Amino acid sequence: MNRTLNTAGEASYQVPMGALGTVELCYGWPQQIDAVLEEKIIGLMRLTTASAPIIGFAEEISDAEARQYLQDLRGNLAAGKIRLLSIVTGGGELIGLCTLRRNLNPNNRHITDLAKGMIHEDYRGGLVLPVAFQEIALQCEQDGVELLTLDVRDGTPAHHAWQRFGFTTYGTLPDYARAQGKVHAGHFMMQKVSDLKARAAQMLQARVARAQPEGQTA
């Protein structure tokens, strides 16, 4: 799958999406959040929580919670504490977002935490996530990061996705999250950036090969 840079400096891909056809997706690292991007982020958060839990939020996100989250996101982005990956269609729809929480301690700068990640449900299960991991790995390499960590609620679609992409559990917390009167366990997971990059590339090559008619190559 060809990777090109558009005029905004984003990585652009033509991604086959089954019934949706081939969709142009642009993976970028915005340096700031303007009013337009803010509304798109809030909309994506609400769509995502309706179908899959996001740790730290209820099933319905209030306006106050959304604004507070965006305020914190802006502050951390301006301070260099996070990287923000946005996934946008060629038509301008925000369909994915991922926050990388940077470790600025000199002894731990080789570690970055995959904080909140979300993908619009219409775009899940295809090539969107493998491409995202490829872009995350490339950014981590630029930042000198060698190890990715994350935490996730047990048994969720996100938990199963991280497992498929090679993240392994190094610890569990039985009382990780409480929602709808229930206690949920959580997994703390890790993977080397180099392993993630190789695994994402292999997945992309395999899926693109399956999508090609006989006699054609990507």
LUMBA-212685 format. One line per 3 residues: number of its first residue (from 1); for each residue x, y, z negated of C-alpha. Coordinates in pm, whole numbers, plus 50000, padded with zeros to 5 digits. Example, Ala and Ser with C-alpha at 12.3 -4.5 7.8 and 13.67 -1.06 7.14 Angstrom:
residues 2
1 = 51230,49550,49220; 51367,49894,49286
END
This chain:
residues 218
1 = 50000,50000,50000; 50152,50328,50113; 50221,50601,49857
4 = 50232,50957,49986; 50246,51294,49813; 49974,51547,49890
7 = 50012,51926,49890; 49937,51935,49515; 50224,51695,49445
10 = 49989,51410,49355; 50049,51052,49464; 49786,50968,49725
13 = 49671,50616,49813; 49412,50473,50049; 49252,50215,49821
16 = 49012,49942,49944; 48714,49940,49708; 48487,49665,49836
19 = 48135,49795,49892; 48261,50153,49861; 48497,50102,50156
22 = 48844,50253,50159; 48869,50549,49922; 49142,50809,49897
25 = 49259,50827,49536; 49503,51087,49406; 49706,51021,49091
28 = 49840,51337,48931; 49986,51473,48608; 49811,51807,48540
31 = 50009,52054,48331; 49699,52233,48205; 49325,52183,48178
34 = 49113,52451,48343; 48737,52490,48305; 48662,52273,48609
37 = 48879,51984,48490; 48734,52020,48139; 48380,51959,48260
40 = 48494,51663,48468; 48670,51508,48169; 48364,51547,47948
43 = 48145,51392,48218; 48380,51095,48257; 48396,51044,47879
46 = 48018,51029,47856; 47990,50786,48147; 48260,50565,47998
49 = 48119,50548,47645; 47783,50446,47788; 47939,50122,47920
52 = 48251,50063,47707; 48362,50191,47367; 48625,50463,47331
55 = 48794,50450,46992; 48719,50762,46791; 48381,50831,46949
58 = 48028,50710,46902; 47825,50567,47189; 47703,50920,47260
61 = 47950,51210,47249; 47813,51538,47117; 47902,51873,47271
64 = 48099,51964,46956; 48300,51640,46969; 48374,51689,47337
67 = 48492,52048,47291; 48710,51954,46995; 48867,51671,47191
70 = 48943,51906,47482; 49088,52166,47246; 49322,51906,47095
73 = 49410,51775,47441; 49501,52124,47562; 49715,52194,47257
76 = 49905,51866,47282; 49958,51909,47656; 50093,52262,47611
79 = 50326,52142,47333; 50464,51861,47550; 50336,51597,47310
82 = 50140,51411,47578; 50131,51334,47948; 49789,51331,48113
85 = 49724,51110,48417; 49422,51205,48626; 49273,50990,48901
88 = 49064,51186,49150; 48893,51088,49473; 48960,51276,49795
91 = 48622,51441,49737; 48730,51579,49400; 48550,51336,49167
94 = 48743,51250,48850; 48719,50871,48815; 49002,50796,48574
97 = 49207,50948,48295; 49488,50825,48072; 49677,50996,47791
100 = 50038,50903,47720; 50134,51006,47368; 50504,51088,47374
103 = 50735,51011,47083; 50958,51317,47039; 51158,51170,46749
106 = 51517,51131,46880; 51533,50771,46754; 51205,50671,46918
109 = 51195,50859,47247; 51218,50529,47434; 50860,50452,47320
112 = 50538,50605,47454; 50187,50515,47343; 49902,50462,47587
115 = 49637,50651,47393; 49295,50698,47551; 49228,50549,47893
118 = 48905,50548,48088; 48791,50451,48439; 48449,50516,48592
121 = 48259,50187,48590; 48204,50199,48969; 48581,50181,49019
124 = 48672,49908,48771; 48799,49563,48861; 48985,49659,49179
127 = 49313,49828,49262; 49260,50148,49064; 49424,50015,48748
130 = 49726,49845,48911; 49804,50169,49095; 49760,50364,48772
133 = 50009,50139,48594; 50253,50184,48880; 50228,50563,48844
136 = 50256,50540,48465; 50570,50328,48497; 50725,50579,48739
139 = 50651,50869,48501; 50792,50673,48206; 51113,50611,48399
142 = 51145,50985,48463; 51094,51049,48090; 51347,50786,47984
145 = 51075,50569,47829; 51140,50195,47817; 50857,50061,47601
148 = 50480,50117,47612; 50251,50052,47316; 49875,50073,47269
151 = 49599,49975,47031; 49257,49845,47128; 48942,49703,46973
154 = 48927,49324,46983; 48721,49159,47255; 48644,49471,47458
157 = 48685,49491,47838; 48989,49711,47777; 49144,49447,47550
160 = 49104,49180,47819; 49245,49417,48084; 49558,49489,47880
163 = 49611,49116,47835; 49579,49056,48210; 49844,49320,48271
166 = 50092,49153,48040; 50056,49348,47715; 50120,49125,47413
169 = 49995,49166,47057; 50256,49242,46794; 50010,49307,46512
172 = 49640,49306,46423; 49425,49509,46188; 49102,49339,46072
175 = 48934,49668,45973; 49038,49864,46284; 48708,50028,46377
178 = 48356,50058,46242; 48062,50102,46477; 47689,50032,46454
181 = 47732,49893,46103; 47994,49638,46206; 48366,49607,46135
184 = 48585,49538,46437; 48941,49407,46444; 49207,49576,46652
187 = 49518,49467,46838; 49845,49658,46855; 50013,49568,47183
190 = 50336,49635,47371; 50516,49583,47703; 50844,49690,47858
193 = 50804,49957,48127; 51018,49755,48368; 50794,49450,48324
196 = 50477,49655,48374; 50617,49814,48689; 50708,49476,48837
199 = 50373,49321,48739; 50172,49611,48886; 50369,49588,49213
202 = 50308,49213,49235; 49935,49259,49173; 49912,49529,49438
205 = 50096,49320,49696; 49882,49015,49625; 49549,49199,49634
208 = 49634,49399,49944; 49748,49079,50120; 49416,48911,50036
211 = 49226,49211,50172; 49408,49209,50507; 49266,49019,50805
214 = 49490,48743,50939; 49779,48871,51144; 49778,49217,50984
217 = 50004,49360,50714; 49964,49660,50484
END
